[in-house]
Amino acid sequence: MKKNSVLNSTNSLYHPDKSVTKHARIKEYDKLYKESITDREGFWSKEAKGLHWYQKWDKVLDDSNKPFYKWFTGGKTNVIANAIDRHLLTETKNKLALIWEGEPGDMKTFSYFALGREVSKFANVLKAMGAKKGDIITIYMPQIPEIIIAMLACAKIGAVHSVVYGGFSVEALAERIADAHSRILITADGGFRRGKPTQLKAIADEAMRRSPTIDVCIAVRRTGEECYMENDRDFWWHDLMGMPIASSKCETEQTDAEDPLFILYTSGTTGKPKGLLHTHGGYSVYASTTFKYVFDIQPADRWWCAADPGWITGHSYIVYAPLMNGATTLLYEGAPNHPYPNRWWQMIEKYGVNIFYTSPTAIRGLMRYGASWADKHDLSSLRLMGSVGEPINPEAWKWYYDVIGKGHCPIMDTWWQTETGGFMITPLPITPLKPGSATKPFFGNEVAVVDEAGKAVPAGAEGNLVIKNPWPGMARTILGDPDQFIEKYWKHYKKQGWYLTGDSAKVDKDGYFWIIGRNDDVLKVSGYRLGSAEIESALVSHPAITEAAAIGLPDSLKGNIIHATVILREGFAPSDALVEELKKHVDNELGPIARPAHIEFAEKLPKTRSGKIMRRVLKARALGQEEGDLTTLEE
Ligand code: WTA
């Protein structure tokens, strides 16, 4: 790749060189993009034909009840038919599907055949435990192979998984179990993180006390730490998998295209997390197609998405898309800097990873330790790299590009959301890159930056990022709350029928998209998505606090850090000890990722006359900036 100095320095183009483009399935973007927009249904139906269907669809897109779009109606498939079953009929059967490494250095591998066997066995265990098609099963696990087996087993029998990130804590888990009315919880005694065992089962026990819908809890023994097991409710995974109920023969359920595959909770602007629902048909088509074209996966490739399966990135691009494409996917249990900051680079060398996908936060974190940790390793297997979760600053982009990619691996900066199921704005391996820009829309998508009235803003100006069309991977609704689905995403541009992303962005004169960040009360902390309101409710659940406001402040490492302002109840006084106690309380209720970096005591919060907290004012105050227009302030 060579730099092109024709454009100004922030806009310099990085052109992919031949070693990459010669592989690329897509050799030319503009023409194909135009075709995919002109005949969107034709584009998606052609892609869908590459997957296995028990019965072909009648209609590609049913838009008779907007915004509740349906895709491939009348079709019957199952993500498992594509992620496992069809590979067992080809040479892929004995190829590695999954390479897993634990933090302590233990490892396991599964061929497609072996993964299929374990999934069938666990699917039979779930059935024996009374799981039925349509049941929502909660999964709360560390990054071990069983989390993938559990997800796939749910899908196989037509049950719906709801994975709760293993870094979340008691109240976050309890709330999600209750919202989904789950009867079955799959967990583990714990996992390893920075050399220490985590206590997942203990957290799960407390969550089950708060949300009593669970009557079966299956736990993997991972750490071997002592843990409480309740009679007739709690079972060890290995005990059940050793019983005759765990037969390795299990038929895959033939699900309708629109049958739910999973619920994934994500933070929105209200205190309650939203359970976004994805389906077997459209999601399968969208996840597998985006992966195939963007990361240009080849049969001999080893792919590593260093995310947690508990987030959408892990669902789509550790589990479903790679397996549907017959790829080898890697999963690593622990921290990138344990025991040393070369852990990831060591893994790339050890397993010969060809394509590597991570977040800007992780890159910035590892960049701090300097290039020498990466330079110790042979990273020459890498061909393509990716970034996701937040805007990547050009400095981190360049470090990633030069130090890890050695100047010849293009970076696919993929913009997307839990709601979108897969990549929406992204380069392809042939796209000339601009560091910090997610570049252009993926096929089939018309994306724009508009003002409040829906008028396109001029090149370089900031506005709301919207998507103007339906796409197969779109979330279908919010579990139990279709009104909120309309309210959140579709009401703002109701007249136009556009999807509101909640992000603000710019488009430059070359049509490249630059994401600025969230323009609602959603925070991205180290790439993790959190809601101001969730953090506030965790704080207010402490007896000393009557009101709280949480905002994000820019941070060069984490993207944002949480700054909380709290009001004390009568009888409590501010102190450093109380600050520490409040931080611990948030760890305990929501999880350490939501812990405020600062907690400030105040007499009152700035509010509008209608009583809404003006977080904008708090942010300006915390940053020592102008407070702006205060005309709507209470007093
Ligand atoms: C942000 C993660 C800039 C964005 C897949 C979005 C990004 C939110 C990028 C969704 C990117 C994701 N560049 N920002 N490449 N990718 N975001 O649901 O603000 O956890 O709205 O999905 O992450 O977060 P979520």
Boltz pocket constraint, residues with backbone or C-beta under 6 A from the ligand:
constraints:
  - pocket:
      binder: B
      contacts: [[A, 266], [A, 311], [A, 312], [A, 313], [A, 387], [A, 388], [A, 389], [A, 390], [A, 391], [A, 392], [A, 413], [A, 414], [A, 415], [A, 416], [A, 417], [A, 418], [A, 419], [A, 425], [A, 438], [A, 501], [A, 502], [A, 503], [A, 515], [A, 517], [A, 518], [A, 524], [A, 527], [A, 528], [A, 529]]
      max_distance: 6.0
